[in-house]
Amino acid sequence: MENFVYQTICPQIKNHYLCTRIFNHIIKNLSMNHYETVFILTPVLSDVQMKEAVDKFKGILTQEGAEIVNEEEWGLRKLAYPIQKKSTGFYALLQFKGEPSLVEKLELQYRRDERVIRFLTFHMDKFAAEYAEKRKSLKSSKKEGKEK
């Protein structure tokens, strides 16, 4: 695949440096996958502590080279069943593009953090990514309508 892309692009571009830069950019974007992670934080946290925890995980993602596509804080919600003797939790959703190895590092940080009750990270196929983009644009247009 990489050889095909290189042979397709580089003969059309005379500058070897520019060709290499474009090639590396294309390969990097091809290897970046769409992911969505939802995590539940313990309900005993204040709003400031909850935002701090979300910012911590966003920082881990950006530090590892991920691009955060969407962020949603769903707030305090009732759990379907008790987890660690708690019936509610703060829900947060992050959608991002990143390398597959990044998910392992992120989930390790979830496991180490006492504030996280549960988490789920999954790879989004192209249809799920398109749907998430439509949902995001629909929400932003609703917010703009309410502000007017």
N, C-alpha and C positions, 0 to 999 in steps of 0.2 A: 504494500500500500504506500509506504513512504517513498519507495523508489519510483513508483508510478507518478506520484504527486510531484516529485522533484524533476522527473523527466518531462512532465507536462508543462510546468511553470518556467523552469530555468532557460530553455531555448528561446523563449519569447522575451526574456529580460537580459540585456547585455551586461549589466553591472552584477558581478558575482556576489559582492557584499549584500546588495539589495535583495538578490535572489535568495540568499541564505536566510536573511531576516524574515522574508515573506514565508519561506518554507517552514521555518521554526515556529512562526506564529500560527500557521495552518495546522501543523502537527499538534501544537499545544491545545488549540481549540478542539481538535478532533478527539483528544484524549480526555478532555474535561466532560464529565457527566453531570446531569441534573440530579440533584438530591433534594429531598424534603425531610426535615427532622421535626418531630413534635416532642416536647418534653414537658413533664409536669413537675412543678416545684411545690415544696411543702407549704401548706396554708398559713403557717405561723410567721411567715416573712412579712415585713412591711412592704409597701409599694416601692420604696427606694431600694430595699434589699433585693426585691424581685427584678427590678430593672438592672441592678448591678450584676445579678447572676446572668441575665440575658446578654448583657454587654460583654461579660466574660467569655461566653461561648461564641458570640460574634467575633470577638477579638481573636480567639483561637482559630476560627475559620479564615479570617483575613490574614492573620500571621502566616498561615500555611499556604497562602496563595489562592484562596477561594474567592469567588465573586458572589456576594450576597444579592440575590435577585429580589426576594420579598421577605418581609418580616411582619408577623402578626402576633399581637398579644391578646389572647382571648379572655384573659382575666380569671377571676375565681369562679370555678365551676364544680358542680357536684360530680363525684366519681361514680362509675357504674357499680363498683363494689369497694369495700374498704381496703386501703393499702396502708400498711404500717399503722393501723388503727386510726387512719384519717379518712374522712368521707368527702373532703373537698381538696382542691389543689389549683394552683395557678398554671394555666396552659399557655404555652408559647410555641409558635411555629416559625421555622426558618427555612427558606428555600434558597439553595445555592448551587453554583457550578464549581466543581472541584475534581481533583484527582481521586481515584478509588482508594488510595492509601490514606487519604484524609479522614475518611469515615471511621477507620479504626482508631485514629488518634482522638477524634472527637468523642467517640463512645467511651474510650478510656477515661477521659476527663469527666464524662457524665457519671461513670461508676465511682470515681474518686470524690465527687462532690456530694456532701451530705444533704444538700438542699434539694437534689433531684430525687423524686420518688420513682418515676418511670420515664422511659424515653423510647422512641422508635424512629429509626432512620431508614429510608428506603430510596432506591434508585428509581427515578421517573423515566419512563420511556417517552418517545417524542410526542405521543398523543396526550399523555398526562402533563407534559411540560406546556403544550399548546393550551390545554384546558386551564392550567394554572395561570397562564398569561392572560387569557380571556377573563378569568375570574378577578384577577388583579386589576385589569383595566376597567371592568364593570364596577368594582368597589370604588376605585378612584373617581369615576364619573359620578357615582352616587354621592360621594363626599362633596364634590364640587357643586352638585345640584343643591345640596343642603345648605352650603355656605352662601349661596346667592339669595 
